């Protein structure tokens, strides 16, 4: 199990994304809790102010009705030990000396103009320090001063707890966000490291390596699946190239050796124009075999590369089959065989004209080589249900079932065909053209002979 180093983790894109996400989420929490805190604080202060205002109105009514004496009695009653402990009262004379109430003295600096004050004041029955009070003060007609307030200490402690919860929530959000980012980055980096490690081994020459694929079917699994399909295709192409190189070197050695030997023997012999002519004719025949092999290889490479797919166009498959059949009819007649291509239904497909014609020519050429003399070859084309089925049947010895997949490979020739001319590339080209056109190619026993069925998709109108 590989662990990603921390410095690299901090530089990863996933870690940065997770950190930005954590910061944005923390900002959201800050705005949410901040708004809740300020609205709560404003609500608490407004409730205190409303309570103080109600007390002031009540005392003002008492003062208007009973004068300073009635006010003094009312303040004394409301600040008694059994009254509401959170209410604060102080009635002082014109010299700021306390007359009655539950405060020790008139607060320094408080102007009796009705303004809202938040002060730390000492109450008469309290020895543990000042308390926070929200209050208003007024001056009466005889010069006395009245201060009415309410204890805000408990409310302020509630606000402090809100702030503490806000700080704890922000800290927890950052910790969870960063931790989640680290864990997510480790998991993502492990998947990326798997791809990098597989790529490194492939670059070192091991084409069998594949990207590990999980079972969650997430984006990384789908990417790994696509990469593995690409790697399988690359491995197949590389193996095919290696096979072509080896087979080409093997198959060309014989005609080149014969060509060289015939030329050397002719030059060592006496000067004879007729011998020279025969040597040139044989050399030309060998060169034709070599050139045909190269042409087939180039056609297969063009079909398998997929580049020809960009040049696919709507084609009348029945016309191509008819043209190739007309071209090969004299060849078959010279070989004592018959070609029946009378059943060709119209069918339009997306295809590559040259490759299709060459592949069909290879099929007929194989039929000429391996079918018995005097037999016939049947070519049929049927269209329907969105498909065009092209079938070619001969009445020769056929191909054993266990060898039908193998004969589609390059340079594969069965033992019975080694005595006949050929390079073993005919059916390989047909298979490559089938893959280019996304067609289905089937080899079946015809009893007697071989039936080759080629199924194409009909092009939309």
N, C-alpha and C positions, 0 to 999 in steps of 0.2 A: 504493500500500500504506500503510495507516494503522498507526501505532505508538501503543500506549497509554502514557500518561505514567506514570512511576513512582509519584507520590503517589496517583494513582487506583488503580494496581495494588495498592498496599499496603492500600488500603481495600476491595478487592474480597472478596466472600465466598469465592471459589475460592482466593484466596491465603491467606486465614485458615485455610481447611480444610486446605490443603496444609501450612501451617506447623504446625498442630496435629498433623497426621499425622506430620510429620518429628520433632516433639518426642516424640510417643508412641513412634515407632520408635527414637529415640535412647534413651529411657528403657528400652525393651526390650533394646537392645544393652548399656546400662549394667548392667542387672540380670543379663543373661546372662554378660557378661565379668567383672562383679564377683563373681558366684558362682563362676565358674571360677577367678578369681584367689585368692579366699579359700580355696577348697577345695584349690588347688594349694599355697598357702603352708602350710596346715595339714598337708598330706601331707608336704611337705618337712621341716617341723619335727619331725613324728612320726618320719620315717625317721632323722633325725639323733639324736633322743632314743633310739630303739631301738638304734642303733649304739653310742651312748655307754653305754647300759645293758648291752649285751652285753660291751663292753670292761671295764666295772666288775665284772661277774660273773666274768670270766676272771681279772682281777687279784686279786679277793677270794679266789678259790680258790687262787691262787698264794701269797697272803699266809698263808692258813691252813695250807698245806702246808709252806712253806719259811721263813715268817717275814719280817721286814723285809729281810733280805739277799736272799732270793729275789724279793721284790717289786721291790727296787731293780734287780736284774739284768733282770727282765722289762720294767720301764719303760725302762731303758737300751736294750734290744734293740728295743723297739717305736718308740722315738723316734729311732733311728739314721737316718742319711741315706738308706739304701736302703729304709726301711720306707714305709708309706702316708703320703704328705705331708699329707693332710688331717686325720690324727689329731693331737691335742694332749695332751701329758702333762706333769705336773709333780709331783715328789715333793719335799716340803720338810720340814725338821725342825720341832721345836716352836717354834723362834724365827723361822720363816717364811723360813729361808735355803734356797735351792734346793739339792737333793741331786743329782737327775738329772731329765732330761726335755728338752723342746725349747722351753720358755718361759724368758724372761729372769728373771722374778720372780713372786712370788705376787701375784695381782690384788688391788688395794686394795679393801677393803670386802666381799670374798667370804667368807661364813660357811660353814664346812664342815659343813652340816647336810643335804646331799643335795638341796637345792633346785635347780631348773633356772635357769641363768643364760645370758644372751646378752651377751657382752662383746667389746670391742675390745682385743685383746692383742697384745703384741710377741713374735714368735718369735725364737729365737736366731740362726737363719741368714737372717733377713729384715731388710733395712735400708730398705725403701720404705714403712714405716708399719705401723700396726696392722691386724689382720684381724679380721673378725667371727667369733666362736667361740661355739658352744653347748656348755655344760659343766655338770658336777656335781662337787661337792667333798665329801670326807669326812675326818673325823679318825680316825686309827688309835689303837690301844690304848696305844701308847707316846708319844702326843702328836704324832706326825708327821701331815702332811696330804697327801692325794692329790687331785689334780684331773685329771679325764679329760674331754676335749672333742673337738669336731670342727669343722673349718673350714667356715663357712656362707657365705663370701664369694661363691663361684660361684653358689650357690643364690639368694642375695639379688640378684645381678646378673640372674639369670633372672627373678625376680619384678619387678625394675625394668623389664625389657624387656616383660613382660606389661602393666605399667601404661602404658608408652609406647604399646604397640599398642592398648590400650583407649582412650587419649586420642586417638590417630590415627583409630581407627574411629569414635568419637563425632564428631570434627570432620568426617570425610568424610561421615558420615551426615547431619549438619546441612547441609553444603554441598550434597550431592546432593538432599536433601529441599527445601531452599529454592530451589535452581535449578530442580528439577522443578516446584515450586509456581509459580514465576515463569513458566516456559514454558507450563505448563498454563493459568494465569490469562490469559496473553496470547492463547492460542488461544481460550479460552472467551469472553473479552471481545471478541475480534474477531467471533465469532458473534453475541454480544449486540448489538454495535455495528451489525452488518448489519441486525438486526431494528429497532433504534432508528432507523437512517438511513432504512430503507424506510418506517417509520411516519411519520417527519417529512415525507418527500416526499408521502406519501398525504394527510397533514393539510394540506399546501400545495395540494392539488387534483389531483395526478397519480395517478389511480386505476389506471393501468396498471402501477405499480411492484409488484414481487414480491420476496419474501425469497430471497436466493441459497441454493441447495440443492446440497450436495455429493453425492458418490457413495458415502460410507461407510455410509449408511443407519443412522446412529446416532440418538440421541434428538433431537439438534438438527435432523437432516435430516427426521425424522418430524414434528417441531414445525413446521419450515419448510413441509413439504408440507401440513399441516393449515391453517396460516395462509394459504398461497397459495390453497387451496380456498375458505377463508372470504373472502379478498379477491376472488376471481373471482365468488363469489356476491354480494358487496356491489357490485362493479362492475356485474354484470348487473342487480341491483335498481335501482341508481342510473340506469343507462342506460334501463331500463324506465320508471322514474319520469319521466326527462326526455322519453322518447318519448311517454309518456301525456300529459304536460303539453302538449307541442307538438301532438300529434294531437288532444287534447281541445279545445285552443284553435282548431284548424283546423276540426274537425268540428262544433263547437257554433256557430261563427260563422255558418254558413249558416242553421240553423233559427232562431237568435236574430235574424238580420237579416231573415229572412222574417216572423218574428213581429212585430218592431218596425214593419216597413214596412206590413204588413197593418193593424195597429192605427192607424198614422198616416193611411193612406189612408181608413180607415173614419171616423175623427174629422174629416177634412177634408171629407168628403162631407156631403150632406144627412142630416138625422136620419131614419133608417129602421130600425125595429126588426128587420126581416128581415135587413138588412145587418149590423146589430150581432150578430145571432145567428150568422150565417155566420162573421163574424170571430172570435167567441168559440169556435166549433167548430173552426176552423182553428188558433186559438191553443192550444186544448186538445190537438189532435193533435200540434202541434209540441212542446208541453210533455211529452206522453207519450213522444215520441222522445228528448227530453233526459233525462227521468227513467229511461227504459230504459237509456240509455247509462251514466248514473251508477250504476244498480243493477248492471249488468254489471261495471263497473270495481270497485265495492266487493266483488263476489263474487270477482273475480280476485285482488284484493288480499288478501282473507281466505284464499283457497286458497294463494297463494304465500307468505304470511307464515309458514305453518306453525303458527300458533296453533290452527287448527281440528283439528290432529292430536291434541291432547289430548282432543277430544270425539269421537273415533272410537269406534264401538260396533258390536257384531255386528248386521248387517242382512241381511234377505232380499232379495237383489238382484233376484230374479224378481218379488217383490211390487212393488218400486219401479218396475221396467220396466212391469209390467202397469198400475199406476196412471197413469203418464205416458201410456202408449199409449191407455188409456181416455179420458184427458182430451183428447188430440189427435185422436182418431178423428173426432169431428164436424167439426173444422177441416179435416181432409184430405177428408172427404166433401163439404164445401162447396166445396173446390177441385177436385172431380172426381177425387180420387185415392183409392187403397185402402191400408189399413194392415194388414199381415199380421204379427201378433205371437202366433201360435199355438204356436210352438216355444220355450217358456221352461222350461228345466229348473231345479229348485230349487238355489239356491247361496247360501251365507252368507259374507259378507265383513265385514271391519272397515272401516266407512265413515262418511261424513258424509251423512245422509239429504238434507238440503236442497240441498247442493251437487251431489250426484249427480243428484237430480231436476232441478235447474236445468240441469246440463250435458246430460242426456239430452233435455230439452225444447229446448235450443238445437240439438241434432242434428236433431231432427224438424222444427223450425222452418226450418232450412237446407234440409232435404229438400223441404219444402213450397214454399220460395221458388224453388229452382233445378231441381227435377224438372219434367218436362213434364206437362201436364194429361192425365189419363187413365191415367197410369202408377201403379205401386204402390210402397210402401216396405215392406221386409222387416226385421223386428227379430227376432233369434234370440239365445238364451242357452244355451250348452252348458257343462257342468261335468264335470271329470274330471282326474285326475293332479294334484290340488292347485291347479287353476286354474279360473277362471270366465271364459269368453270371450263377450263381448257384441259382436254385429255389427249394424251398421245399413247397409242397402244401398238406394240409389235407382237409378232408371233414367234419370237426367238426363244432361247433357253431361259430367259428371265434372270432375276437376281435372288439368291437365297435371302430369306427373311432376316437372318442374323447379320447380313452384310448391307442391308439397305440404308442404314444410317451412316455406315462407314464410307460408302461409295460417294457420299456428298462432300467428303473432305478432299483436300488438294493432293494430287499425285497418288491417289489410291487406285490401284488396278487389281482386279481379281485375278486369280491364277489362270482362269480360262481366257482372259483377255490379254495376257502378256505377249502372246505371239502375234497380236494384231498391232498395227501402228496406232500411236496415240500417246498422250502425255498424262492422262488421268485428271484433266482439268475441266472436262466438259460439264459434268454434273456439279462440280464445285462452282462454276460460273452460274449455273441455273439456281443453285441454292443462294448464292450471293444476291442475284437479281430478285429472288423471292423476298429476301429480307429487306432489300431496298424498297420494294413496293408493298411491304407488309402483307404479302400473299402467303397462302398456305400450300406447301408442297408435300405431296404424298406419293410414295412408291408402293404399289400393290401387285400381288400376283394376279395374272389374267387367265392362267390355266388354259391354253399355254401362253407364254409370253409375259410381258411386263406392261402394266398400266401405270402411267404417270399422270397424276391429277394435279392441276394447278388452279387454285381458287383465288380470284381477285375481287376486290370491292368495286362495285360499279360507281362511277363518278356521278355526283348530283347534277341535275340539269342546271 
